[in-house]
Amino acid sequence: MAVVSLDDTEKEAGEKTQNIDEDELYIGKKFETHDDLFSAYKAYAKREGFAVRKRTNRKNEDGIIRNVTYVCNRAGNPVNKTKNIAKPRKSNRCDCKAYVTARLDDEDKWEITQLKLDHNHTFNPRIPMEKNFRSVVNQYGGYDKVDCSEQDCRNALA
């Protein structure tokens, strides 16, 4: 039987907290406000290459928000956005299940209670084609020195 002193357990606990990255999301992590939580999830999403949106907030009888859920912007079933049937628009939703849910605890801190970070889709690049193409033009010293057009690049990606 191994004897563990209080100092040893405190050291282990300290090591565990040092190994956790400040930007990492995990169940039990606490935030001062739900805006801080949303900012942290948006920062994580930006690093990973997806966008987020709010799905729900639940309020108590006093009108105070007690529970929030933020999801990947591709969560939910595809919705037909077309108002003009001559110009159909494809929905970007693909029923992605990635989300974070938090609740307001007794200390008035927002605690992550549910977390799923797995996506069922690939991520889109966050830099628009026109900015990519302009950076290539700048790198080569002008439009006349680039062998292709912006539309050629779009076609190659498609």
N, C-alpha and C positions, 0 to 999 in steps of 0.2 A: 504494500500500500504506500503510495507516494504522498509525502506531506507537502502541501502547497501553502506557502505563507501569503498573507494579505498583500505583501509587497510584490510577490510574483504575479498574482492575479491583476494587480493594478498595472504592472509593467505590460502584461499581455493585453489588457484592455487598451492601454495607451498605444501599443504597437498596432492593434487592430484599427483604431481610429486614425492613426497616421497613414495607414495603407489605403484608406478610402479617399478618393479624389474629391475635392470640393465641388466639382461640376458634375459628379456622378449622381444619378437618381437611383434611389432605392426605397423600399417600403420602410416606413418609420422616419424618414428624413423630415425635418420640420423647417417651416418658413414663417417669417413674421406676418406676411399678408398673402392673400391669394394672387395678388399681382406679382409678388416675388416668385411664387411658384410658377406662374405663367411665363415670366421672364426666363426662369431656369429651364423650363421645358422648351421654350422657343430657342434658347441658346443651344441646347442639346440637339434640337431638330436642325438647326442651321449647320452644326458640325456634321451631322449625319446626312443632310441633303434632302430633307422633307419639310413641309410646312404644317402648321398646326391651327386648330380652331377650337373654340369652346363648344362643347356639346350640351352640357347642362349645368345649372346651379340650382340648388335646392335651398329654399329659405324656410326659417321657422315661422311660427305664428306672429312674431314681432317684426318680421320682414328682414331679419338678419341672415345673410348667406351662411349656411352651415356646411355645404358640401358642393364641390365643383368637380367636373370631369372635362379634361382637355384631350382631344383626339388628333390623329393624323388627318390632314385635310382630305385624304382619299377614303376616309371611313364612310360607311353607309352604302346603300344600294345606288346604282347609277340612276340619275334623274334626267329626264329629257328637258333641256333648257331652251328648246327651240320655240320661239314665238312665231317665227316665219318659217314655214315648212320648206320653202325654197332654199333656205340657208341653214341646214341642220348643224347643230353644235354637239359634239361628243362630250359626254360627262367624264370628268376625271376620277370619279368615285369607283372603287373596286372592292368595297366591303372590307377594307383594311381594319384589323382588330387592334392596332396599337393605340394605347391610351394611358393616361395617368389620372387617378382619382384621389382627392384629398378631402379631409374633413377638418373642421375647426374643433380643436380639443379643449379640455377644461382650462388650459393655460392661455387660451386665445391665440394659439399657434396653429398653423396649417400643417397637418401631418399627412404624408402620402400613405394611403391605406391600400390601394391597388395599383399595380403597375404592369403593363405589358409593352415590351419594346420591340416585338417581332412584327415585321411588315410582310405582306403577301405580294409586294410589287417592287419593281426597281425604282431607284431614285432618279429624278431628272436633274440635269445640271442647273445650278442657280445663276449662271452667268448667261445673259441673252446673247444670241448669235451676233447681233450687230456690234456688241462690245468686244466679243472675241475677234471678229473680223477687223475691227478698227485697231486692236492691239497688234494684229499681224501686219496691217498696213504700216503702222508706226514703226514696228520692228524692222521692216524692210525698206522704209524710207519713202513711201508714197504708193498711191494706187497703181501707177504705171509700172512699178517693179514687182507687183504681185500678179501671178499667172492666172488667177481665178477671180471670180466675182463673189459677192456675198451670197447670191442665189445659188451659185455652184456649190458652195459649202453647205447650204441648206439642203440641196438635193442629195449631196453625198451622205449627210446624216439621215435623211429620210430613207 
